[in-house]
Amino acid sequence: MNAPGLRYLVVLTRRPGFDETLVAPHLAFLDELRGQGLLELSGGFADRSGGAYLLRGVGSLEQAQALVARDPLVAQGASDLALHAWHAR
């Protein structure tokens, strides 16, 4: 089990030629995570270069990686991914 406060920070950066049609499926994916109690925060960057979300209640970095791999922006290669285990306070 995770240490108290351990979260997983997901940072997505749009690649050149970003496909805007993937935004709606991405938002639906985030809604699914929220409904499961796994999504704490999410949002796009003001400059539209990408966005980030914060996962909670995920058992390990490997589980977070498997979960994030289902994000349409990641699965379709539209965005670069950075995933960090984060001791949030």
C-alpha angles and dihedrals in degrees: 000000000000125000113256110278095018110144134164117239114207117196118187122191120193117244122221110281092027111191108232091196088074093064095081094051089045091053090048089052090052090049088053091052090047090051090053091051092245100111118077102169138357139172148141125256115257091238091055091237092126139295146238142233136193122224124203133183094033113139101220146353089260091055090048090051091051091048095048091047086069092060105111091225089058098036092052094043093240095130138032113241132220116180122187133180102228131195096215122189 
